[in-house]
């Protein structure tokens, strides 16, 4: 599907963008991969990492806030993966206007640029924090998700659709708890901080996130939200896996933090279908005949929800330890 196609990734110098680029180059023969991001140094570093594919790589310096620059970058693009966002919860709380400009206005700019060019599909990355949001970051991503889903109403006769991929914090990603625990253990600490001993989280790897985006690019007909079936773990088990016998030091939940991650709400269940390895939440409004439900799955029961505390699949301490051994830490 992606062979001989041009793919643009907003925020493409991040960990997702690099992993997605490697996947595309390994499994397809793209015509061109365009990395659109603000940081010239990160682009310089990434260009060196993909030096052997220089004939297929293009680097655009630009911000999703800049509609004119986006329009220029979208010329000749077939597929867009929108990964650019302000993601740090405390930073968004302290700088709400900046989060709104990037996460909401930037999303609308991506939509407009796609509708005004010959783009065929747009997949936007979302987050569990957009579900029943309790912080500004989650609120901006909820609005962003709604914008991308509603964008299908403006496609008209154009051969284009918009969809969402939703997952939580990627295991081992910069700023997450695993690199912090790794650093503290390396420093010889005998205790690890835990916000709340009841806390649970989903475990998803970067590769799993990339594969879910590929599935959305392959299967989306417009307005779907794709969610992987992934295991849960207890934060106390994570601490034990990373520093056996450690003392747990409860520090309290941070502002805007949840006890559990939720991916599918009870309200979502009315339009949610379950498949072998994922769920799809279909839009409640159908705008055109191009939107279709993949009937190879089954409709979930009304009242169903999917969260990290009611999951049927749990990681043991031993399994967590095995998975951690495969991670490459980006740093804190």
C-alpha positions as CSV (number, residue, x, y, z in Angstrom):
1,X,0.0,0.0,0.0
2,X,2.8,2.5,0.9
3,X,5.1,1.4,-1.9
4,X,5.8,4.2,-4.4
5,X,3.8,6.6,-2.2
6,X,4.8,9.8,-0.4
7,X,4.3,9.9,3.3
8,X,4.5,12.9,5.5
9,X,5.0,12.7,9.3
10,X,4.4,15.8,11.4
11,X,6.5,15.8,14.5
12,X,8.6,13.2,12.6
13,X,11.9,13.7,14.6
14,X,10.3,12.2,17.7
15,X,10.7,8.6,18.8
16,X,7.5,7.6,17.0
17,X,8.6,9.3,13.8
18,X,11.9,7.5,13.7
19,X,10.4,4.1,14.5
20,X,7.7,4.6,11.9
21,X,10.2,5.7,9.3
22,X,12.4,2.6,9.9
23,X,9.3,0.4,9.6
24,X,8.2,1.9,6.3
25,X,11.7,1.6,4.8
26,X,12.0,-2.0,6.0
27,X,8.6,-3.2,4.8
28,X,7.7,-1.0,1.8
29,X,9.4,0.9,-1.0
30,X,8.1,4.5,-0.5
31,X,8.7,7.1,-3.1
32,X,9.4,9.7,-0.4
33,X,9.2,10.2,3.4
34,X,8.8,13.8,4.5
35,X,9.8,14.7,8.1
36,X,8.0,17.9,9.2
37,X,9.1,19.3,12.5
38,X,10.4,22.5,14.2
39,X,13.8,21.5,15.5
40,X,16.6,21.8,12.9
41,X,19.1,20.0,15.1
42,X,16.9,17.0,15.5
43,X,16.4,16.9,11.8
44,X,20.2,17.1,11.3
45,X,20.6,14.1,13.7
46,X,17.8,12.1,12.1
47,X,19.2,12.7,8.6
48,X,22.5,11.2,9.7
49,X,20.7,8.2,11.2
50,X,18.9,7.6,7.8
51,X,21.9,8.5,5.6
52,X,21.7,5.3,3.6
53,X,18.1,6.3,2.6
54,X,18.9,9.9,1.7
55,X,17.4,9.6,-1.7
56,X,14.0,8.9,-0.1
57,X,14.2,11.3,2.9
58,X,13.1,14.9,2.9
59,X,13.2,17.3,5.9
60,X,10.9,20.2,6.2
61,X,11.4,22.7,9.0
62,X,8.0,24.0,10.0
63,X,5.3,24.2,12.7
64,X,1.8,22.8,12.5
65,X,0.7,26.3,13.6
66,X,1.9,27.6,10.3
67,X,-0.9,26.8,7.8
68,X,1.0,28.2,4.8
69,X,4.0,26.1,5.4
70,X,1.9,23.0,5.9
71,X,0.2,23.6,2.6
72,X,3.6,23.8,0.9
73,X,4.8,20.6,2.6
74,X,1.6,18.7,1.7
75,X,2.0,19.1,-2.0
76,X,2.3,15.7,-3.7
77,X,1.7,13.8,-0.4
78,X,-0.4,10.6,-0.4
79,X,-0.5,9.8,3.3
80,X,-0.1,11.9,6.5
81,X,0.6,10.7,10.0
82,X,0.0,13.5,12.5
83,X,2.3,13.0,15.5
84,X,3.1,16.6,16.4
85,X,1.8,17.8,19.7
86,X,2.7,19.4,23.0
87,X,2.5,16.3,25.3
88,X,3.9,17.1,28.8
89,X,1.0,17.5,31.2
90,X,2.6,20.0,33.6
91,X,3.9,22.1,30.7
92,X,0.5,22.2,29.1
93,X,-1.1,23.2,32.5
94,X,1.3,26.1,32.8
95,X,1.2,27.1,29.2
96,X,-2.4,26.5,28.2
97,X,-2.5,28.9,25.2
98,X,0.5,27.2,23.7
99,X,-1.0,23.8,24.0
100,X,-4.2,25.0,22.4
101,X,-2.3,26.6,19.5
102,X,-0.4,23.4,18.7
103,X,-2.8,20.6,19.6
104,X,-6.0,22.2,18.5
105,X,-5.2,25.0,15.9
106,X,-2.4,22.8,14.6
107,X,-4.8,19.9,14.1
108,X,-7.2,22.1,12.2
109,X,-4.3,23.3,10.0
110,X,-3.3,19.7,9.2
111,X,-7.0,18.9,8.3
112,X,-7.3,22.0,6.0
113,X,-4.0,21.3,4.3
114,X,-5.0,17.7,3.6
115,X,-8.4,18.7,2.3
116,X,-6.9,21.3,0.0
117,X,-4.4,19.0,-1.6
118,X,-4.4,15.4,-3.0
119,X,-3.8,13.6,0.3
120,X,-5.6,10.3,0.5
121,X,-5.5,9.4,4.2
122,X,-4.6,11.1,7.4
123,X,-4.0,9.2,10.7
124,X,-3.7,11.3,13.9
125,X,-2.1,10.0,17.0
126,X,-4.2,10.3,20.1
127,X,-3.8,9.4,23.8
128,X,-5.7,7.8,26.6
129,X,-5.6,11.2,28.3
130,X,-8.2,12.4,25.7
131,X,-10.7,9.9,27.2
132,X,-12.6,11.6,30.1
133,X,-9.9,14.2,30.3
134,X,-8.8,15.6,33.7
135,X,-6.0,17.9,32.4
136,X,-5.5,20.4,29.7
137,X,-3.4,18.2,27.5
138,X,-6.2,15.6,27.5
139,X,-8.7,18.3,26.8
140,X,-6.8,19.6,23.8
141,X,-6.4,16.1,22.4
142,X,-10.1,15.4,22.8
143,X,-10.9,18.4,20.7
144,X,-8.2,17.4,18.2
145,X,-9.8,13.9,17.9
146,X,-13.2,15.4,17.4
147,X,-11.8,17.7,14.7
148,X,-10.2,14.8,12.8
149,X,-13.3,12.6,13.0
150,X,-15.6,15.5,11.8
151,X,-13.2,16.3,9.0
152,X,-14.7,13.3,7.1
153,X,-17.8,15.4,6.7
154,X,-15.9,17.9,4.5
155,X,-14.3,15.3,2.2
156,X,-17.2,15.6,-0.3
157,X,-16.2,13.7,-3.4
158,X,-12.5,13.8,-2.6
159,X,-10.8,10.4,-2.1
160,X,-9.6,11.2,1.4
161,X,-10.4,10.0,4.9
162,X,-9.3,10.8,8.5
163,X,-8.9,8.4,11.4
164,X,-7.5,8.2,14.9
165,X,-5.1,5.8,16.7
166,X,-5.3,5.9,20.5
167,X,-2.8,4.5,23.0
168,X,-1.1,5.5,26.2
169,X,2.4,6.1,27.3
170,X,4.9,4.0,25.3
171,X,7.0,1.8,27.5
172,X,10.5,3.3,28.0
173,X,9.7,6.6,26.2
174,X,11.3,9.8,27.4
175,X,9.7,11.3,30.5
176,X,7.9,8.0,31.4
177,X,8.4,6.2,34.7
178,X,10.5,3.3,33.4
179,X,13.6,5.4,32.5
180,X,13.3,7.2,35.8
181,X,13.2,3.9,37.7
182,X,16.1,2.7,35.5
183,X,18.2,5.7,36.5
184,X,17.4,5.4,40.2
185,X,18.3,1.7,40.2
186,X,21.6,2.5,38.5
187,X,22.3,5.1,41.2
188,X,22.1,2.3,43.8
189,X,18.8,3.4,45.4
190,X,16.9,0.9,47.5
191,X,13.5,2.6,47.3
192,X,11.4,3.8,44.3
193,X,8.7,6.5,44.3
194,X,5.2,5.3,43.5
195,X,2.4,7.9,43.0
196,X,-0.3,5.5,44.3
197,X,0.0,1.7,45.0
198,X,-3.4,1.1,43.3
199,X,-2.2,2.6,40.0
200,X,-2.3,0.5,36.8
201,X,-1.2,1.2,33.3
202,X,-1.3,-0.4,29.8
203,X,2.0,-1.7,28.3
204,X,2.5,-0.8,24.6
205,X,5.8,-0.8,22.8
206,X,6.8,1.7,20.1
207,X,6.6,-1.0,17.5
208,X,3.1,-1.9,18.5
209,X,2.1,1.7,18.2
210,X,3.6,1.9,14.7
211,X,1.8,-1.3,13.6
212,X,-1.5,0.1,14.8
213,X,-0.9,3.2,12.6
214,X,-0.2,0.9,9.6
215,X,-3.4,-0.9,10.2
216,X,-5.3,2.4,10.3
217,X,-3.7,3.4,7.0
218,X,-4.6,0.1,5.5
219,X,-8.2,-0.3,6.8
220,X,-9.7,3.1,7.7
221,X,-12.7,4.3,5.7
222,X,-13.2,7.4,7.8
223,X,-13.8,8.4,11.4
224,X,-12.6,5.3,13.2
225,X,-10.6,5.2,16.4
226,X,-8.2,2.3,16.5
227,X,-7.1,0.9,19.9
228,X,-4.7,-2.0,20.4
229,X,-5.4,-4.9,22.8
230,X,-2.5,-4.8,25.1
231,X,-1.7,-6.1,28.6
232,X,-1.9,-4.2,31.9
233,X,0.5,-4.0,34.8
234,X,0.5,-2.8,38.4
235,X,2.9,0.1,39.1
236,X,4.1,-1.8,42.2
237,X,4.9,-4.8,40.0
238,X,6.9,-2.5,37.7
239,X,8.9,-1.3,40.7
240,X,9.6,-4.8,41.9
241,X,10.6,-5.9,38.4
242,X,13.2,-3.1,38.0
243,X,14.5,-3.1,41.6
244,X,13.8,-6.5,43.3
245,X,13.0,-6.1,47.0
246,X,12.9,-2.3,46.8
247,X,11.0,-0.2,49.3
248,X,7.9,1.5,47.9
249,X,7.7,5.2,48.6
250,X,4.2,6.6,47.9
251,X,4.4,10.2,46.8
252,X,0.8,11.0,45.8
253,X,-0.9,11.4,42.4
254,X,0.3,14.4,40.5
255,X,-2.2,17.0,39.3
256,X,-4.0,15.8,36.1
257,X,-3.0,12.2,36.7
258,X,-5.4,9.2,36.7
259,X,-5.2,6.0,38.7
260,X,-6.0,3.9,35.6
261,X,-5.8,4.4,31.9
262,X,-9.0,4.1,29.9
263,X,-9.2,3.5,26.2
264,X,-12.9,2.6,25.5
265,X,-15.6,4.2,27.7
266,X,-19.1,2.8,28.4
267,X,-20.4,5.5,26.1
268,X,-18.1,4.4,23.3
269,X,-19.3,0.8,23.6
270,X,-22.4,1.6,21.5
271,X,-20.3,1.9,18.4
272,X,-17.3,-0.3,19.3
273,X,-16.3,-3.5,17.6
274,X,-13.8,-6.0,18.8
275,X,-11.2,-7.8,16.6
276,X,-8.4,-10.3,17.2
277,X,-5.8,-7.7,18.2
278,X,-7.6,-4.4,18.5
279,X,-10.9,-2.5,19.0
280,X,-12.4,0.1,16.7
281,X,-14.7,2.8,17.9
282,X,-16.7,3.8,14.9
283,X,-18.2,7.4,14.6
284,X,-21.7,7.9,15.7
285,X,-22.4,10.0,12.6
286,X,-22.0,8.6,9.1
287,X,-21.4,11.3,6.5
288,X,-21.0,9.4,3.3
289,X,-21.2,5.9,1.7
290,X,-17.4,5.5,1.9
291,X,-17.6,5.0,5.7
292,X,-18.0,1.3,6.5
293,X,-17.9,-1.0,9.4
294,X,-15.5,-4.0,9.2
295,X,-17.9,-6.8,10.0
296,X,-15.2,-9.4,10.6
297,X,-15.3,-8.3,14.2
298,X,-18.1,-8.4,16.7
299,X,-20.0,-5.6,18.4
300,X,-19.1,-5.3,22.1
301,X,-21.8,-5.5,24.7
302,X,-23.5,-2.2,25.7
303,X,-21.9,-1.1,28.9
304,X,-18.5,-2.5,27.9
305,X,-15.4,-0.5,28.8
306,X,-11.7,-1.1,28.3
307,X,-9.3,0.3,31.0
308,X,-6.1,-0.8,32.6
309,X,-7.8,-2.0,35.7
310,X,-10.5,-4.1,34.1
311,X,-8.3,-5.8,31.5
312,X,-8.2,-9.6,31.1
313,X,-4.5,-9.6,30.2
314,X,-2.0,-8.8,33.0
315,X,1.8,-8.8,33.0
316,X,3.6,-10.7,35.8
317,X,6.8,-9.3,37.5
318,X,8.8,-11.8,35.5
319,X,7.3,-10.8,32.2
320,X,7.8,-7.1,32.9
321,X,11.4,-7.8,33.6
322,X,11.8,-9.6,30.3
323,X,10.1,-6.8,28.4
324,X,12.3,-4.1,30.1
325,X,15.4,-6.0,29.0
326,X,14.4,-5.3,25.3
327,X,14.0,-1.5,25.8
328,X,16.5,1.1,24.7
329,X,16.2,4.1,27.1
330,X,16.1,7.6,25.6
331,X,16.9,9.2,28.8
332,X,14.9,11.3,31.2
